């Protein structure tokens, strides 16, 4: 199951900025000691344009958890991206 939304934010130098939120829940295709591994993630991010809308910087933060057979794993992911259009 995955859900997400992208909302247009204020315009920066004539180009729109974006805010994104998402949620994912799934089981992984492998197991641990015969138990299924479940994974959940919650994420959010922003995209800010510059160079008159020909480039953008994307920033995202994600919190993920996995669990199986009594073991738990938790992680934070930080993502930074740069997009340039010719």
LINUR-V532902 format. One record per helix or strand of 2 or more residues. SS is the DSSP state (@ for helix, = for strand). FROM is the first residue (numbers start at 1). LEN is the number of residues. If there is no record, write none. Layout:
ss:SS from:FROM len:LEN
ss:SS from:FROM len:LEN
This chain:
ss:= from:2 len:11
ss:= from:15 len:18
ss:= from:35 len:16
ss:= from:55 len:14
ss:= from:71 len:14
